[in-house]
Amino acid sequence: MNSDDRTPSERIQDTAQTGMFVMMAMMAICCIAVLALVALIPLLGWPVGVVTAAAVGAAMMYAHMKFMNHGAHH
């Protein structure tokens, strides 16, 4: 089927499914990053681990705001 042959509702459904997959993948990456961070803090030592945790947390919040196309939650 040519993409031009699809109805508008079929195109919307494909876009929604792609968006849901991307959101699921990003949530999985964030979850794994948080788990790895919690596991690494004791290995790095508390001063370095806390700074690393703060930096990674800030990076994840920034990425969330950019990818979700909004600022802070209201």
DSSP file (Angstrom, degrees, kcal/mol; ACC not computed):
  #  RESIDUE AA STRUCTURE BP1 BP2  ACC     N-H-->O    O-->H-N    N-H-->O    O-->H-N    TCO  KAPPA ALPHA  PHI   PSI    X-CA   Y-CA   Z-CA
    1    1 A M              0   0    0      0, 0.0     2,-0.2     0, 0.0     5,-0.0   0.000 360.0 360.0 360.0 127.6    0.0    0.0    0.0
    2    2 A N    >   -     0   0    0      1,-0.1     3,-1.8     2,-0.0     4,-0.4  -0.502 360.0-124.2 -72.0 142.5    1.4    3.4   -1.0
    3    3 A S  G >  S+     0   0    0      1,-0.3     3,-0.8     2,-0.2    -1,-0.1   0.775 111.9  60.1 -61.9 -24.2    1.5    5.9    1.9
    4    4 A D  G 3  S+     0   0    0      1,-0.2    -1,-0.3     0, 0.0    -2,-0.0   0.700  96.1  61.9 -75.3 -17.8   -0.6    8.2   -0.3
    5    5 A D  G <  S+     0   0    0     -3,-1.8    -1,-0.2     2,-0.0    -2,-0.2   0.590  83.9 101.4 -82.3 -10.6   -3.4    5.7   -0.4
    6    6 A R  S <  S-     0   0    0     -3,-0.8    -3,-0.0    -4,-0.4    -4,-0.0  -0.417  74.7-118.7 -77.7 150.2   -3.9    5.7    3.3
    7    7 A T     >  -     0   0    0     -2,-0.1     4,-2.0     1,-0.1     3,-0.3  -0.410  28.7-106.8 -78.8 161.9   -6.8    7.6    4.9
    8    8 A P  H  > S+     0   0    0      0, 0.0     4,-2.4     0, 0.0     5,-0.2   0.874 121.1  54.5 -57.3 -37.5   -6.1   10.5    7.3
    9    9 A S  H  > S+     0   0    0      1,-0.2     4,-2.2     2,-0.2     5,-0.1   0.864 106.7  51.2 -67.0 -33.8   -7.2    8.3   10.3
   10   10 A E  H  > S+     0   0    0     -3,-0.3     4,-2.2     2,-0.2    -1,-0.2   0.891 110.3  49.6 -67.6 -38.7   -4.7    5.6    9.3
   11   11 A R  H  X S+     0   0    0     -4,-2.0     4,-2.2     2,-0.2    -2,-0.2   0.911 111.0  49.2 -65.4 -41.5   -1.9    8.2    9.1
   12   12 A I  H  X S+     0   0    0     -4,-2.4     4,-2.6     1,-0.2    -2,-0.2   0.906 109.9  51.7 -63.9 -41.7   -2.9    9.6   12.6
   13   13 A Q  H  X S+     0   0    0     -4,-2.2     4,-2.4     2,-0.2    -1,-0.2   0.914 109.9  48.9 -62.4 -43.1   -2.9    6.0   14.0
   14   14 A D  H  X S+     0   0    0     -4,-2.2     4,-2.2     2,-0.2    -1,-0.2   0.908 112.4  48.6 -62.3 -41.8    0.6    5.3   12.6
   15   15 A T  H  X S+     0   0    0     -4,-2.2     4,-2.5     2,-0.2    -2,-0.2   0.907 111.3  49.8 -64.8 -42.0    1.9    8.6   14.1
   16   16 A A  H  X S+     0   0    0     -4,-2.6     4,-2.3     2,-0.2    -2,-0.2   0.903 110.7  49.6 -64.2 -41.5    0.3    7.9   17.4
   17   17 A Q  H  X S+     0   0    0     -4,-2.4     4,-2.0     2,-0.2    -1,-0.2   0.904 111.7  48.4 -65.6 -40.7    1.8    4.4   17.5
   18   18 A T  H  X S+     0   0    0     -4,-2.2     4,-2.4     2,-0.2    -2,-0.2   0.924 111.7  50.1 -64.2 -44.1    5.3    5.7   16.7
   19   19 A G  H  X S+     0   0    0     -4,-2.5     4,-2.4     1,-0.2    -2,-0.2   0.890 109.9  50.3 -61.6 -40.5    5.0    8.4   19.3
   20   20 A M  H  X S+     0   0    0     -4,-2.3     4,-2.4     2,-0.2    -1,-0.2   0.892 110.3  50.0 -65.5 -39.4    4.0    5.9   21.9
   21   21 A F  H  X S+     0   0    0     -4,-2.0     4,-2.6     2,-0.2    -2,-0.2   0.923 111.0  48.7 -65.3 -43.2    6.9    3.7   21.0
   22   22 A V  H  X S+     0   0    0     -4,-2.4     4,-2.5     1,-0.2    -2,-0.2   0.915 112.0  49.0 -62.7 -42.8    9.3    6.6   21.3
   23   23 A M  H  X S+     0   0    0     -4,-2.4     4,-2.3     1,-0.2    -1,-0.2   0.909 111.6  49.4 -63.9 -41.2    7.9    7.6   24.7
   24   24 A M  H  X S+     0   0    0     -4,-2.4     4,-2.2     2,-0.2    -2,-0.2   0.909 111.6  48.9 -63.4 -42.4    8.2    4.0   25.9
   25   25 A A  H  X S+     0   0    0     -4,-2.6     4,-2.3     2,-0.2    -2,-0.2   0.906 111.6  48.7 -65.2 -41.6   11.8    3.8   24.8
   26   26 A M  H  X S+     0   0    0     -4,-2.5     4,-2.4     1,-0.2    -1,-0.2   0.889 110.9  50.3 -66.8 -38.1   12.7    7.1   26.4
   27   27 A M  H  X S+     0   0    0     -4,-2.3     4,-2.3     2,-0.2    -1,-0.2   0.896 110.3  50.3 -65.8 -38.7   11.1    6.0   29.7
   28   28 A A  H  X S+     0   0    0     -4,-2.2     4,-2.5     2,-0.2    -2,-0.2   0.908 110.6  49.6 -64.8 -41.6   13.0    2.7   29.6
   29   29 A I  H  X S+     0   0    0     -4,-2.3     4,-2.5     1,-0.2    -2,-0.2   0.921 111.9  48.1 -63.3 -44.0   16.3    4.6   29.0
   30   30 A C  H  X S+     0   0    0     -4,-2.4     4,-2.4     2,-0.2    -2,-0.2   0.899 111.3  50.8 -63.3 -39.9   15.5    7.0   31.9
   31   31 A C  H  X S+     0   0    0     -4,-2.3     4,-2.4     2,-0.2    -2,-0.2   0.932 112.2  45.8 -63.6 -46.2   14.7    4.0   34.2
   32   32 A I  H  X S+     0   0    0     -4,-2.5     4,-2.7     1,-0.2     5,-0.2   0.893 111.8  52.8 -64.2 -39.4   17.9    2.2   33.3
   33   33 A A  H  X S+     0   0    0     -4,-2.5     4,-2.3     2,-0.2    -2,-0.2   0.910 109.9  47.7 -63.3 -41.8   19.9    5.4   33.8
   34   34 A V  H  X S+     0   0    0     -4,-2.4     4,-2.5     2,-0.2    -2,-0.2   0.927 113.1  48.1 -65.8 -44.1   18.4    6.0   37.3
   35   35 A L  H  X S+     0   0    0     -4,-2.4     4,-2.0     1,-0.2    -2,-0.2   0.915 113.3  47.5 -62.4 -42.9   19.1    2.4   38.3
   36   36 A A  H  X S+     0   0    0     -4,-2.7     4,-2.0     2,-0.2    -1,-0.2   0.891 111.4  51.7 -64.4 -38.8   22.6    2.5   37.0
   37   37 A L  H  X S+     0   0    0     -4,-2.3     4,-1.9     2,-0.2    -2,-0.2   0.924 108.8  49.3 -64.3 -44.9   23.2    5.8   38.8
   38   38 A V  H  < S+     0   0    0     -4,-2.5    -1,-0.2     1,-0.2    -2,-0.2   0.885 113.7  47.6 -62.0 -37.9   21.9    4.4   42.1
   39   39 A A  H  X S+     0   0    0     -4,-2.0     4,-0.5    -5,-0.2    -1,-0.2   0.824 113.4  48.0 -71.8 -30.9   24.2    1.5   41.7
   40   40 A L  H  X S+     0   0    0     -4,-2.0     4,-2.4     1,-0.2     5,-0.3   0.745  90.6  78.3 -84.8 -23.8   27.2    3.6   40.8
   41   41 A I  H  X S+     0   0    0     -4,-1.9     4,-1.4     1,-0.2     8,-0.3   0.923  97.5  44.3 -54.9 -48.9   27.0    6.2   43.5
   42   42 A P  H  4 S+     0   0    0      0, 0.0    -1,-0.2     0, 0.0    -2,-0.2   0.857 113.2  52.4 -65.3 -31.0   28.6    3.9   46.2
   43   43 A L  H  < S+     0   0    0     -4,-0.5    -2,-0.2     1,-0.2    -3,-0.1   0.855 111.9  45.3 -71.1 -33.4   31.3    2.8   43.7
   44   44 A L  H  < S-     0   0    0     -4,-2.4     4,-0.3     1,-0.2    -1,-0.2   0.715 117.6-111.5 -81.0 -20.5   32.3    6.4   42.9
   45   45 A G     X  -     0   0    0     -4,-1.4     4,-3.0    -5,-0.3     5,-0.3  -0.046  32.8 -81.4  96.4 152.4   32.3    7.5   46.5
   46   46 A W  H  > S+     0   0    0      2,-0.2     4,-2.3     1,-0.2     5,-0.3   0.885 122.9  45.9 -65.4 -43.6   29.9    9.9   48.1
   47   47 A P  H  > S+     0   0    0      0, 0.0     4,-1.8     0, 0.0    -1,-0.2   0.971 122.5  35.9 -65.6 -47.6   31.3   13.3   47.0
   48   48 A V  H  > S+     0   0    0     -4,-0.3     4,-2.6     1,-0.2    -2,-0.2   0.892 117.8  53.7 -69.8 -38.4   31.8   12.3   43.4
   49   49 A G  H  X S+     0   0    0     -4,-3.0     4,-2.7    -8,-0.3    -1,-0.2   0.890 108.3  48.6 -63.6 -40.3   28.7   10.1   43.3
   50   50 A V  H  X S+     0   0    0     -4,-2.3     4,-2.4    -5,-0.3    -1,-0.2   0.910 112.8  47.3 -68.2 -41.6   26.5   12.9   44.5
   51   51 A V  H  X S+     0   0    0     -4,-1.8     4,-2.3    -5,-0.3    -2,-0.2   0.919 114.0  48.1 -64.2 -42.8   27.9   15.4   42.0
   52   52 A T  H  X S+     0   0    0     -4,-2.6     4,-2.7     2,-0.2     5,-0.3   0.914 111.1  50.9 -63.3 -42.9   27.5   12.8   39.2
   53   53 A A  H  X S+     0   0    0     -4,-2.7     4,-2.6     1,-0.2    -2,-0.2   0.916 111.1  48.1 -61.5 -43.4   23.9   12.1   40.4
   54   54 A A  H  X S+     0   0    0     -4,-2.4     4,-2.4     2,-0.2    -1,-0.2   0.911 112.9  48.2 -63.7 -42.1   23.0   15.8   40.3
   55   55 A A  H  X S+     0   0    0     -4,-2.3     4,-2.2     2,-0.2    -2,-0.2   0.923 114.4  44.6 -66.3 -44.4   24.5   16.2   36.9
   56   56 A V  H  X S+     0   0    0     -4,-2.7     4,-2.4     2,-0.2    -2,-0.2   0.901 113.0  51.8 -67.7 -39.7   22.8   13.2   35.4
   57   57 A G  H  X S+     0   0    0     -4,-2.6     4,-2.2    -5,-0.3    -2,-0.2   0.918 110.9  47.6 -61.4 -43.2   19.5   14.2   37.1
   58   58 A A  H  X S+     0   0    0     -4,-2.4     4,-2.4     1,-0.2    -2,-0.2   0.895 111.2  51.4 -64.2 -40.0   19.7   17.7   35.6
   59   59 A A  H  X S+     0   0    0     -4,-2.2     4,-2.5     1,-0.2    -2,-0.2   0.892 110.1  48.9 -64.6 -39.7   20.5   16.2   32.2
   60   60 A M  H  X S+     0   0    0     -4,-2.4     4,-2.3     2,-0.2    -1,-0.2   0.890 111.2  49.5 -68.4 -38.2   17.5   14.0   32.3
   61   61 A M  H  X S+     0   0    0     -4,-2.2     4,-2.3     2,-0.2    -2,-0.2   0.912 112.0  48.7 -65.5 -41.0   15.2   16.8   33.3
   62   62 A Y  H  X S+     0   0    0     -4,-2.4     4,-2.3     2,-0.2    -2,-0.2   0.931 112.1  48.3 -63.1 -45.6   16.6   19.0   30.5
   63   63 A A  H  X S+     0   0    0     -4,-2.5     4,-2.9     1,-0.2     5,-0.3   0.891 110.1  52.9 -62.5 -38.8   16.1   16.1   28.0
   64   64 A H  H  X S+     0   0    0     -4,-2.3     4,-2.3     1,-0.2    -1,-0.2   0.933 109.9  47.3 -61.8 -46.1   12.6   15.6   29.3
   65   65 A M  H  <>S+     0   0    0     -4,-2.3     5,-1.7     1,-0.2     4,-0.4   0.894 115.7  45.6 -63.8 -38.7   11.7   19.3   28.8
   66   66 A K  H ><5S+     0   0    0     -4,-2.3     3,-0.6     3,-0.2    -2,-0.2   0.935 117.3  41.5 -70.6 -46.4   13.2   19.3   25.3
   67   67 A F  H 3<5S+     0   0    0     -4,-2.9    -2,-0.2     1,-0.2    -1,-0.2   0.810 116.4  48.0 -74.2 -29.1   11.6   16.1   24.0
   68   68 A M  T 3<5S-     0   0    0     -4,-2.3    -1,-0.2    -5,-0.3    -2,-0.2   0.467 106.1-129.6 -90.2  -1.1    8.2   16.7   25.6
   69   69 A N  T < 5S+     0   0    0     -3,-0.6     2,-0.3    -4,-0.4    -3,-0.2   0.872  70.6  91.6  58.7  43.4    8.2   20.2   24.2
   70   70 A H      < -     0   0    0     -5,-1.7    -1,-0.2    -6,-0.2    -2,-0.2  -0.980  67.2-122.2-155.2 167.2    7.3   22.0   27.4
   71   71 A G        -     0   0    0     -2,-0.3    -1,-0.1     1,-0.3     3,-0.1   0.235  68.9 -24.9 -87.2-145.4    8.9   23.7   30.4
   72   72 A A  S    S-     0   0    0      1,-0.1    -1,-0.3     2,-0.1     2,-0.1  -0.286  78.3 -95.6 -65.3 152.7    8.4   22.8   34.0
   73   73 A H              0   0    0      1,-0.1    -1,-0.1    -3,-0.1    -3,-0.0  -0.433 360.0 360.0 -69.1 144.7    5.2   21.0   35.0
   74   74 A H              0   0    0     -2,-0.1    -1,-0.1    -3,-0.1    -2,-0.1   0.400 360.0 360.0-102.8 360.0    2.5   23.3   36.3
